[in-house]
């Protein structure tokens, strides 16, 4: 039996970004509420997703001495850079 509404596929940011009852959430925040309160366009980042990506990288590097550099031109959002 097919559902009454289309099933949303997992997003690239899953599980940090996901649909619940046809509403897109970032972590536990409904993005339609953010858009209504802050306006659009709106860029939303998941702290948990960024932390998980960093932890995965750090784990893969192990004890090797590495220098991580980030090009601010790629994303100059100061809140993300901190």
Secondary structure as a PSIPRED ss2 file (coil, helix, strand):
# PSIPRED VFORMAT (PSIPRED V4.0)

   1 X C   1.000  0.000  0.000
   2 X C   1.000  0.000  0.000
   3 X C   1.000  0.000  0.000
   4 X C   1.000  0.000  0.000
   5 X C   1.000  0.000  0.000
   6 X C   1.000  0.000  0.000
   7 X C   1.000  0.000  0.000
   8 X C   1.000  0.000  0.000
   9 X C   1.000  0.000  0.000
  10 X C   1.000  0.000  0.000
  11 X C   1.000  0.000  0.000
  12 X C   1.000  0.000  0.000
  13 X C   1.000  0.000  0.000
  14 X C   1.000  0.000  0.000
  15 X C   1.000  0.000  0.000
  16 X C   1.000  0.000  0.000
  17 X E   0.000  0.000  1.000
  18 X E   0.000  0.000  1.000
  19 X E   0.000  0.000  1.000
  20 X E   0.000  0.000  1.000
  21 X C   1.000  0.000  0.000
  22 X C   1.000  0.000  0.000
  23 X E   0.000  0.000  1.000
  24 X E   0.000  0.000  1.000
  25 X E   0.000  0.000  1.000
  26 X E   0.000  0.000  1.000
  27 X C   1.000  0.000  0.000
  28 X C   1.000  0.000  0.000
  29 X E   0.000  0.000  1.000
  30 X E   0.000  0.000  1.000
  31 X H   0.000  1.000  0.000
  32 X H   0.000  1.000  0.000
  33 X H   0.000  1.000  0.000
  34 X H   0.000  1.000  0.000
  35 X H   0.000  1.000  0.000
  36 X H   0.000  1.000  0.000
  37 X H   0.000  1.000  0.000
  38 X H   0.000  1.000  0.000
  39 X C   1.000  0.000  0.000
  40 X C   1.000  0.000  0.000
  41 X C   1.000  0.000  0.000
  42 X C   1.000  0.000  0.000
  43 X C   1.000  0.000  0.000
  44 X C   1.000  0.000  0.000
  45 X C   1.000  0.000  0.000
  46 X C   1.000  0.000  0.000
  47 X H   0.000  1.000  0.000
  48 X H   0.000  1.000  0.000
  49 X H   0.000  1.000  0.000
  50 X H   0.000  1.000  0.000
  51 X H   0.000  1.000  0.000
  52 X H   0.000  1.000  0.000
  53 X H   0.000  1.000  0.000
  54 X H   0.000  1.000  0.000
  55 X H   0.000  1.000  0.000
  56 X H   0.000  1.000  0.000
  57 X H   0.000  1.000  0.000
  58 X H   0.000  1.000  0.000
  59 X H   0.000  1.000  0.000
  60 X H   0.000  1.000  0.000
  61 X H   0.000  1.000  0.000
  62 X C   1.000  0.000  0.000
  63 X C   1.000  0.000  0.000
  64 X C   1.000  0.000  0.000
  65 X C   1.000  0.000  0.000
  66 X C   1.000  0.000  0.000
  67 X C   1.000  0.000  0.000
  68 X C   1.000  0.000  0.000
  69 X C   1.000  0.000  0.000
  70 X C   1.000  0.000  0.000
  71 X C   1.000  0.000  0.000
  72 X C   1.000  0.000  0.000
  73 X C   1.000  0.000  0.000
  74 X C   1.000  0.000  0.000
  75 X C   1.000  0.000  0.000
  76 X C   1.000  0.000  0.000
  77 X C   1.000  0.000  0.000
  78 X H   0.000  1.000  0.000
  79 X H   0.000  1.000  0.000
  80 X H   0.000  1.000  0.000
  81 X H   0.000  1.000  0.000
  82 X C   1.000  0.000  0.000
